[in-house]
Amino acid sequence: MQTRALPAAGRLRRRRGFSREKASPLWAITAWIVALIAFYPVLSMFLTGFKTESGAVSLPPALVFLPTLENYRAVFAINFLPFFGNSLIASLISTFFVMVLAIPCAYGLALRRTEKWRDILFFFISTRFMPPAGVIVPLYVLYSANGDPELGAFGLDLLGTMRGLIILYTAMNLPIAIWMLRSFFEEVPRDVLDAARVDGAGVMREMLQIVFPMVRPGVVATIFIAIIFAWNEFFFAFNLAAAGTSTVPIFMVRFVTSEGLFWAKLAASCTMAVFPIVLLGWLAQGQLVRGLSMGAVK
């Protein structure tokens, strides 16, 4: 008995394959257009850093110009490196404490759940609901040396100190890190954990030798996000840091003066501030892509 179903199916498969082949260049072109649109502000910032102040504000923007390093010399002349060092210290140390606290917490919430675990998760994320302006006054009173005797508030003497920023950045990024890591830990197959427990693996061995290697890309992605949030933070650093503990975002305010906005110098300082994050992302791009895509495909 003969049938025509197979040729028809073959033609259908060829049509579908043909449409996929035709759609592929279109998606590639669309992706390139979106990437160029997203990259244009960064490119404009980079080029503006090599222009003169008059060239930086010229309309239309000059695409061909004589580059100069004067803006970078001016940035280094007004002590950019101490601000850069403060940002580096606050970001790295706070991220270290975030991960030390978030990994066991997320591990417990994902793989060793207790009662009210949903309430615990909501409590963590609810600490991010209040806007920064709503907590700056209580934080200022808490961080001051004497507190506020009229309100019965004690002081921690953390105002204007590096340890004050580190504690604050740790508290800010900890809820987000717990939520991210918990989603990564939930991707660990339960069969692997059951087999490890049968073999006598304890909690520490299970977490460090079995679970951690499987979620390493997610951990790297969480570290990267925590560093970015701490590195870019402006509001609390502006209000709670002192001259010796100010970070890079505070340094950039120097180019916004009553005389005007110095675009070229601001672009140069922004380029140097962005460079470490871009370099870190480029070095860890493989782990970041795998980590940020974990859980996207079942």
Phi and psi in degrees as a GROMACS rama.xvg file:
@    title "Ramachandran Plot"
@    xaxis  label "Phi"
@    yaxis  label "Psi"
@TYPE xy
-103.139  152.64  GLN-2
-142.724  154.296  THR-3
-103.039  9.97243  ARG-4
-67.3008  -39.9372  ALA-5
-65.505  -46.2595  LEU-6
-60.2245  -38.3319  PRO-7
-62.9854  -42.8174  ALA-8
-63.4424  -37.7262  ALA-9
-63.1615  -41.7768  GLY-10
-64.2082  -38.1884  ARG-11
-63.9734  -41.701  LEU-12
-64.768  -38.658  ARG-13
-65.5066  -38.5977  ARG-14
-64.5161  -44.4821  ARG-15
-64.9303  -42.1243  ARG-16
-63.11  -38.6401  GLY-17
-64.6082  -42.6228  PHE-18
-66.5972  -35.0743  SER-19
-66.087  -40.4163  ARG-20
-64.8592  -37.5454  GLU-21
-72.5955  -30.8146  LYS-22
-77.0425  -25.5472  ALA-23
-59.1318  -49.5335  SER-24
-61.8723  -34.617  PRO-25
-64.0341  -43.766  LEU-26
-65.8848  -36.6901  TRP-27
-64.3892  -43.9194  ALA-28
-63.3206  -43.1478  ILE-29
-61.7182  -42.209  THR-30
-63.091  -40.7877  ALA-31
-65.1977  -39.8579  TRP-32
-63.7973  -46.0179  ILE-33
-62.9461  -40.399  VAL-34
-64.4043  -40.9401  ALA-35
-66.3372  -40.0123  LEU-36
-63.1934  -41.683  ILE-37
-69.9499  -32.5269  ALA-38
-84.2476  -18.2745  PHE-39
-58.5301  -45.2847  TYR-40
-59.2037  -37.142  PRO-41
-67.2878  -42.838  VAL-42
-63.9869  -42.1909  LEU-43
-62.808  -41.4015  SER-44
-62.3464  -44.3471  MET-45
-62.1663  -45.0714  PHE-46
-69.4128  -37.568  LEU-47
-62.8839  -30.9791  THR-48
-63.6119  -19.0421  GLY-49
-102.021  7.00122  PHE-50
-98.9266  165.303  LYS-51
-77.6105  167.397  THR-52
-62.6646  -38.47  GLU-53
-68.85  -38.3964  SER-54
-69.7509  -27.1373  GLY-55
-70.593  -26.4145  ALA-56
-107.805  7.86448  VAL-57
-70.7875  144.417  SER-58
-125.191  128.381  LEU-59
-72.601  160.535  PRO-60
-60.1397  137.463  PRO-61
-80.5473  123.566  ALA-62
-85.8406  -25.7151  LEU-63
-115.381  120.577  VAL-64
-154.563  165.296  PHE-65
-87.4165  110.629  LEU-66
-68.5831  150.015  PRO-67
-138.426  149.294  THR-68
-100.477  10.7224  LEU-69
-61.2932  -36.985  GLU-70
-65.5127  -40.6858  ASN-71
-68.3635  -36.4204  TYR-72
-63.6689  -40.7221  ARG-73
-65.7628  -38.1584  ALA-74
-64.5514  -45.4048  VAL-75
-69.8942  -27.1125  PHE-76
-68.6676  -24.5076  ALA-77
-105.529  34.2865  ILE-78
63.708  60.7773  ASN-79
-72.8738  -35.9336  PHE-80
-61.5798  -40.4422  LEU-81
-60.1996  -39.5823  PRO-82
-65.1477  -41.7328  PHE-83
-61.2534  -43.549  PHE-84
-64.0046  -39.2861  GLY-85
-63.4053  -42.2344  ASN-86
-62.6536  -40.9103  SER-87
-64.1245  -45.4427  LEU-88
-64.8735  -48.8588  ILE-89
-63.5244  -40.594  ALA-90
-69.877  -47.449  SER-91
-70.1409  -44.9007  LEU-92
-68.5744  -42.9955  ILE-93
-64.3221  -37.9977  SER-94
-65.729  -36.6499  THR-95
-60.6227  -47.5606  PHE-96
-66.5225  -36.4193  PHE-97
-58.4913  -47.1994  VAL-98
-70.0112  -37.7945  MET-99
-60.7037  -37.3573  VAL-100
-85.8474  -35.6407  LEU-101
-76.8432  -36.7314  ALA-102
-61.7992  -53.268  ILE-103
-65.3437  -33.5609  PRO-104
-66.2372  -47.6067  CYS-105
-65.6699  -36.0107  ALA-106
-60.9685  -45.1879  TYR-107
-66.7529  -40.9832  GLY-108
-69.8181  -28.4063  LEU-109
-91.895  -40.6751  ALA-110
-114.23  -15.5111  LEU-111
-135.183  64.1527  ARG-112
-66.9366  146.779  ARG-113
-118.749  -179.915  THR-114
-65.9991  148.223  GLU-115
63.876  28.0423  LYS-116
-67.042  -30.9482  TRP-117
-67.4517  -38.4103  ARG-118
-64.6908  -36.8948  ASP-119
-64.9092  -43.9079  ILE-120
-61.6866  -43.3264  LEU-121
-64.6486  -37.115  PHE-122
-61.8975  -42.9517  PHE-123
-60.0506  -50.4843  PHE-124
-73.5129  -24.4062  ILE-125
-67.1752  -20.9002  SER-126
-67.8631  -13.3177  THR-127
-97.5815  -0.139217  ARG-128
-72.926  -37.0237  PHE-129
-74.8743  135.492  MET-130
-66.5789  150.928  PRO-131
-56.1747  -35.8826  PRO-132
-64.2326  -22.7935  ALA-133
-79.5214  -14.9809  GLY-134
-116.281  -1.17935  VAL-135
-67.6101  -38.0217  ILE-136
-68.1453  -49.1058  VAL-137
-59.0764  -38.3819  PRO-138
-64.891  -40.3956  LEU-139
-62.7399  -43.1526  TYR-140
-65.1113  -42.2934  VAL-141
-66.7956  -36.1051  LEU-142
-80.8551  -17.9285  TYR-143
-70.3644  165.329  SER-144
-70.5278  -37.9349  ALA-145
-107.047  -7.62261  ASN-146
68.9237  -142.163  GLY-147
-137.02  97.2688  ASP-148
-58.1383  -33.0567  PRO-149
-64.3821  -34.0571  GLU-150
-92.5681  -3.55574  LEU-151
73.9499  21.9345  GLY-152
-95.742  132.452  ALA-153
-90.7851  159.33  PHE-154
-109.438  149.012  GLY-155
-102.256  -4.83428  LEU-156
56.0203  47.6213  ASP-157
-110.895  -0.128  LEU-158
-67.3584  126.94  LEU-159
77.5158  16.1301  GLY-160
-111.981  156.476  THR-161
-70.3819  -36.3829  MET-162
-66.5813  -27.9927  ARG-163
-65.3598  -43.207  GLY-164
-65.2073  -40.5119  LEU-165
-63.1055  -44.8773  ILE-166
-62.2182  -42.6711  ILE-167
-65.7618  -45.9548  LEU-168
-65.3781  -34.5072  TYR-169
-63.4177  -45.7133  THR-170
-66.3343  -33.9288  ALA-171
-69.3747  -43.1058  MET-172
-90.3751  -14.1144  ASN-173
-61.3541  -46.0149  LEU-174
-60.6274  -42.8346  PRO-175
-65.0554  -40.6828  ILE-176
-63.7871  -39.7846  ALA-177
-63.6894  -43.9681  ILE-178
-64.1249  -42.9372  TRP-179
-65.2801  -48.5825  MET-180
-65.5721  -35.5699  LEU-181
-60.6475  -42.011  ARG-182
-64.5402  -33.2599  SER-183
-72.4311  -41.4442  PHE-184
-63.9963  -31.0387  PHE-185
-68.3913  -15.6342  GLU-186
-80.9323  -8.95032  GLU-187
-70.8122  127.633  VAL-188
-61.7976  132.691  PRO-189
-67.3147  -27.8242  ARG-190
-62.1136  -37.8538  ASP-191
-64.4212  -41.6489  VAL-192
-67.6934  -40.4177  LEU-193
-62.7091  -40.9439  ASP-194
-64.6111  -39.3019  ALA-195
-66.2523  -38.8444  ALA-196
-69.0216  -35.257  ARG-197
-63.0332  -35.9958  VAL-198
-77.5574  0.111098  ASP-199
94.3876  16.2897  GLY-200
-71.2973  130.879  ALA-201
-83.4965  -175.064  GLY-202
-64.3345  -47.5671  VAL-203
-65.4275  -42.7204  MET-204
-66.3339  -40.6815  ARG-205
-61.8321  -42.2147  GLU-206
-74.1992  -42.3141  MET-207
-85.0672  -38.5208  LEU-208
-97.5191  -21.1108  GLN-209
-113.052  -54.9183  ILE-210
-74.4994  -47.5873  VAL-211
-58.4075  -46.1007  PHE-212
-60.7451  -29.7176  PRO-213
-75.7487  -27.0492  MET-214
-110.071  17.0804  VAL-215
-55.6634  -43.208  ARG-216
-59.5308  -38.3169  PRO-217
-66.5326  -36.7258  GLY-218
-64.8702  -42.0014  VAL-219
-62.6  -42.8261  VAL-220
-62.6224  -40.1981  ALA-221
-66.3243  -41.3897  THR-222
-59.6247  -43.8583  ILE-223
-62.5645  -44.3053  PHE-224
-63.565  -42.747  ILE-225
-64.3  -40.2154  ALA-226
-64.3731  -42.5552  ILE-227
-62.1116  -46.7591  ILE-228
-61.5323  -42.1694  PHE-229
-70.4613  -38.3992  ALA-230
-66.5622  -37.0794  TRP-231
-90.1721  -7.60565  ASN-232
-63.0389  131.414  GLU-233
-120.26  -46.8734  PHE-234
-60.3803  -52.3646  PHE-235
-69.7402  -38.1257  PHE-236
-63.8774  -36.8931  ALA-237
-66.4591  -34.3185  PHE-238
-95.893  -22.6993  ASN-239
-113.836  -16.9788  LEU-240
-87.7553  156.417  ALA-241
-101.938  -178.001  ALA-242
-61.3561  -36.2134  ALA-243
-84.1731  -8.19905  GLY-244
-121.713  12.3581  THR-245
-70.0196  151.225  SER-246
-105.037  -179.575  THR-247
-59.8123  -44.1759  VAL-248
-57.0042  -32.8347  PRO-249
-70.4865  -34.9758  ILE-250
-60.574  -36.7102  PHE-251
-68.1651  -20.9033  MET-252
-64.7171  -21.3741  VAL-253
-61.2032  -23.7838  ARG-254
-92.3981  4.73084  PHE-255
-110.237  98.4655  VAL-256
-123.347  175.157  THR-257
-67.4638  -20.8986  SER-258
-79.2069  -16.2006  GLU-259
139.217  -176.339  GLY-260
-103.003  120.012  LEU-261
-89.1486  90.5717  PHE-262
-64.1549  -43.218  TRP-263
-65.0917  -46.2539  ALA-264
-67.9599  -36.8002  LYS-265
-64.1485  -40.5879  LEU-266
-65.6328  -38.5732  ALA-267
-64.8743  -44.0246  ALA-268
-67.2165  -36.7658  SER-269
-65.3239  -38.8521  CYS-270
-61.866  -44.0276  THR-271
-69.1595  -30.706  MET-272
-72.874  -34.8595  ALA-273
-78.8909  -27.4028  VAL-274
-55.1847  -46.4543  PHE-275
-61.5322  -38.4255  PRO-276
-68.314  -41.7164  ILE-277
-63.3433  -42.7847  VAL-278
-62.9946  -42.6662  LEU-279
-63.3662  -42.4892  LEU-280
-64.9324  -36.8862  GLY-281
-68.3184  -39.6733  TRP-282
-68.6005  -32.9807  LEU-283
-106.968  20.5649  ALA-284
-62.3898  -36.58  GLN-285
-62.181  -47.2804  GLY-286
-67.1776  -35.4698  GLN-287
-65.6409  -45.1551  LEU-288
-62.5418  -43.8642  VAL-289
-66.7551  -39.4984  ARG-290
-69.567  -44.5819  GLY-291
-71.64  -18.3235  LEU-292
-98.0748  -1.07473  SER-293
-64.8926  130.925  MET-294
90.0049  -7.53712  GLY-295
-75.375  -29.6014  ALA-296
-121.601  124.853  VAL-297
